Amino acid sequence: MIEVHKFTFSPFQENTYIVSNDNKDCFIVDPGCFDRKERAILKQFIASEGLRPVGLLNTHCHIDHVFGNKFVSETYGLTPLIHRIEKPVLAAVPQVAQLYNLDYDASPDPSFYEGDEIFLGDEKFEILFTPGHSPGHVVLYHENSKTLIAGDVLFRKSIGRTDLPGGDHETLLASIREKVFALPDETKVYPGHMEETEIGYEKKHNPFLV
């Protein structure tokens, strides 16, 4: 089985996830660790739990989700994995950092997801293409535990913003209805911001989708 560990980082209050299996292998998903203190928290947790990072995954490449890409890449020898359509978003992050007057260590060049699944040991995650918040956004679904790492697609009673470059409101709604809401109602959703939710709850209570 898998375990999901959440860390909330940066001025954007972004949720970074470490997803681990029984063998202590782990993915680091959307590392938003912004400064030395936050990076130390992430590194210390990995060390204290005896985890072995084997993948650096980005659901998308807005600045708050890639602050820690360089740190994680250099510390654990990992290359960021993104959807290939998302590459221009990652390339634009240095300019975004200047607009916000924020420090940003540029992410290494990424590799791209191949196919529609990725494995953490024997644990399979489906890679679902869910554009709308950003052009190359993906979410990661673990069927055995009914767990969804959702990035900024779906939040508790809300959805991702679509006013940033490459965003589109109707595309996002279609992604949620056709891909995310096709998952079982009991699926637990781990979003890129705020608290966790479930698919069934959002079907009934999300004002953007009911």
Secondary structure, 3 states (H helix, E strand, C coil): CEEEEEEEECCCCEEEEEEEECCCEEEEECCCCCCHHHHHHHHHHHHHCCCEEEEEECCCCCHHHHCCHHHHHHHHCCCEEECHHHHHHHHCHHHHHHHHCCCCCCCCCCEECCCCEEEECCEEEEEEECCCCCCCCEEEEECCCCEEEEECCEECCEECCCCCCCCCHHHHHHHHHHHHCCCCCCCEEEECCCCCEEHHHHHHHCCCCC
